[in-house]
Amino acid sequence: MTSPIHLEGTTLEGGGQLLRIAIGISSLTNVPVRITNIRGNRSGGGGLKPQHLASVQWLANASKARLSGMGLKSKDLTFVPDSTRSFGSGWDYQTHHLPDDTFVHEFQIRQNTVGSIGLVFQAILPWILFCGCCLSSDVKHPYCLRIRIMGGTNVSNSPSYDQITQVLLPMLSLIGIPNITAELDSRGWSNFVKGSRRLGSISFTVPPLDRYTSLPAFNLKDRGEIEQIQATVLAPKHHESHVRQELESELTNNHMAIFGTRAPIIKTHFEDSGHDKRFYLLLVATTTTGIKLGRDWLYDHKININQIDTVISQLVKQVTAKLITEIDHGGCVDEYMRDQLVVFQALAKGKSSVYNGRKKDGTLVEPSLHAKTAQWVANALLGVMFDEEGGCEGVGYVPS
């Protein structure tokens, strides 16, 4: 057996990103890994959290991996996939034959906490896309995978349901991945609001890639102009008019920075958050080439009921300012989307490029620590290299 590749968990970003990318690639390629000092740069002692356990355990079952160090707050994990397994042999799923002659393979991942559903989905998605095709021996019938994940849909510092559906999935479609859909079953919020903890659920429907071909190389170089802003607001119902007024005022004041000379198109969706201290805002800019740039904030500062006006103002101003920063540098991805494309660049066939944009002084915008971490892991496990302009020659991974 090949000795596991050792990854030091405090490298670069030093959080859960390193773990998710490493285990995801390992489960696909049968390259064993050992990760030490897991999440070593995080406060509270680091180690595995429930959402990490859910991801690792599911991928271990799917790849029939041998695990060592699996446990809450564990800082040392060894993941050794079974290279002799038949693809899909470790999956636990139910199959339904629909009236339109489509087969659906259904899975469920249940977290007992409001751990981020988005981060669990991020960890398992490469396996589902590249190896989901191996679940069906009958290629004549169309089929897809449906994965229901329970946990948190709106969690601080994690991709929300809204960001997933409005930014992540459209961008994945843009690089050639089959159309993935997500259905919100119920909202689940991080428990920074006392007494409001409740598990949520999202159901993802994923058509897997073809088993005999690799993901073609892709290029995101032409951003185009901003033509629309979509605002998604989750707040107490009785503050709806106030939030809408703040948004209209802020976006109007920054018209030139966002739209330039184009006529503005602004759409707003409001949803009652169900709690007086629960506020969330997502702004998504859509360009003429179909690019999606998003920034959001699940308000996580202390909230004084008598100062809600200040909370709303801070929320709107901060998210708008961050989106304008993304627009200003001209890149084809926002900061949080960039790192999620790394694994697909590494697995695609040929050279894929993602333009990050340039600063006002002409220098290239550097990838975030999350993106650099993902690139470092991809290099350690697959041997791929990323250049300064966001290019990478992928390995052309084919499941069969």
Buried (B, 14 or more C-beta within 10 A) or exposed (E): EEEBBEBEBBBBBBBBBBBBBBBBBBBBBBBBBBBBBBBBBBEEEBBBBBBBBBBBBBBBBBBBBEBEBBEEEBBBBBBBBBEEBEBBEBBEBEEEEEEEEEBBBBBBBEBEBBBBBBBBBBBBBBBBBBBBBBBBEEEEEEBBBBBBBBBBBBBBEBBBBBBBBBBBBBBBEBBBBEEBEBEBBEBBBBBBBEEBBEBBBBBBBBBBBBBEEBBEBBBBEEBEEBBBBBBBBBBBEEBBEBBBEBBBEBBEEBBEBBBEEEEEEBEBEBBBBBBBBBBBBBBBBBBEBEBBBBBBBBBEEEBEEEEBEEBBBBBBBBBBEBBBBBBBBEBBBBBBBBBBBBBBBBBBBBBBBBBBBBEEEEEBBEBBBBBBBBBBBBBBBBEBEBEEEBBBBBBBBBBE
